[in-house]
Amino acid sequence: MKQGSFVLSIDSIVQNEESKKSIFRKWKRLTQCQKRIFVVLVILMSTLVYVSYNLHDIRNKHRHHKKVHREYIDEEPEHPVKDDEQYLAEYREPDHADYNAILPEDDDDDALKLQDDPEEPEYVYEDHEPNEPDEIEPERILPKQNLPSPSTTTSWRGQGKENANMTAIKEAFLHGWKGYTTFALGHDMLKPISQRHDDWFSTPSDQMALTLIDSLDTMLVMNLTAQFKEARMFVKNRLSLAPDNDRVNLFECSIRVLGGLVSTYYLTGDDLFKEKAKEIGDRLLPAITASKTLVPFSDINLKHKTTKQPAWGASSSTSEVTTIQMEFGALSYITGDNHWADAVRDVSKHVSTLTKGKLDGLVPLWIDPLTGEFATKGITYTMGARTDSYYEYLFKRWYQSGKNADYSFMVQDFQEAMDGVKKHLFGYTEPNRYLFVGEKVGSRFNPKMDHLVCYLPGTIALAVSEKKLTREWLGYAEAILETCHQFYATETGLAPEISYFNIDNPTKPDLVIHKADHFSILRPETVESYFYLWRLTKNQKYRDWGWEFFQNIQTYAKVEHGYSSIGNVESKFRPAHRDKMESFFLGETLKYLYLLFADDDMLPLSDWVFNTEAHPFRVQR
Ligand code: DMJ
């Protein structure tokens, strides 16, 4: 055996020598000119390789120091609890593909073109007071629903000029908008790589145009009058609010469609949007009123007004049935007709009175429309998916109502819940003591936080500014936001969907990303909180962090025909575009980025409150 391998190596040395000689002979046979070309080519190629490697290096240099706080785990979490499994299956990636599987894609190019409407007036959208309410039945009017008097309001656009950061963000919006209108107009989402569309609520015959509706007020904020005018034409002539689809989600449709239409009415005073808002409000309402228990059904068919429980089980998500209050409240406010606001207030009142399953103001993930009770088997408490915006609206609905005493119970529930968060969900990492909001699964503390939780610092800061939380909470808000910023300390500078935390090993990194969670759908929550914390503290770092985020979007998510979610935030060389631009990217992410660089008198927080999809509603007076 030993001898064999010796012979083999002598042979290979001889062969090696032969091949060296033959290369040398070939080289000698080349002309002088051929030799020169060869040498120049080798130098050129080495320079190219060197420069491209270093460019990536320079671009990412600023992030390298943060990398020490993070570990990347190439595995699934060890024992996902049942709720995690359900979440993975249903929530993390809404599978709009289901619908596409049944319905053929509409390839009719004409359908994608905006038609000119000669009757359209020239719109100059400026500040607006809601119109006089329509004629309504007197018993439906509540005395507190007075429309604001002109003296209590100021121009929402403010006096400031657009600066260079805002212009760059506006251009990004235009890039995404162009992709959407070219390849997906009328459909719910753009697939920017395949240059196709993705539908969720829309059907081939009834287009709900989620991206377009979510973008309307962003265009107004960015003063994109021509694009807005085109979009308005679509709303007027082609929008359908009655697709024959059994799985239109009450929450998603309320926050995006109803929210988008109401806020556009607030900003323009254009009755078209009020009428459309009323129509979708009426079509959605049966999901609430058909329930005998005051707990809404999660899904509705907008054409037939039939309701359904979720596809995966009996219960609705707690956040989904409690994140409709601002939208229906605003609809009542602009129409003067209180039946919508009353219906959703009854839901909140009911949830507020429940005791079984609550823990110091924290609520379970699921609530059953048939029993009206929380589902209490294997309870998880979290500020993330399934309950996140329940807490957000406890504060914001009260604030939106003009701090109306009828909604005091909600802000009290918010205060109690925040105490519950501090007591049960706060955790600190090792070695750097970052504060995070974890999860309580049964009696176990799970050091895990969804990116979704990053809305919380913004809402907490707003509550501190309204003296509904003590000053110490501003410190907590800033600390949690610092942790959210650490989510972005990845190769691409974009955040994973979920992060886990090291809470006991001083020699390991603070944050841990599992492979299953390392995708990014360009969510807005962190930049949303940067926006609030910037407005409320004026700490320059929030603008700096927002700008970093924007640049990384430009580097890793921008594609030829729009912006794309990415599959792997940990790979700057292969971020793996996922061929989807979510409607909230134009509706929320870019809007909060733009507002982060705007002056405070653009949509001032004293007069405006943003719903969970970043649609601004007037604070009611
Ligand atoms: C948006 O639809 C809303 O912000 C919602 O509250 C959570 N999910 C997305 C963005 O992440």
Residues whose N, C-alpha, C, O or C-beta is under 5 A from the ligand:
A	BS01	DMJ	S389 R523 P524 F584 T612 E613
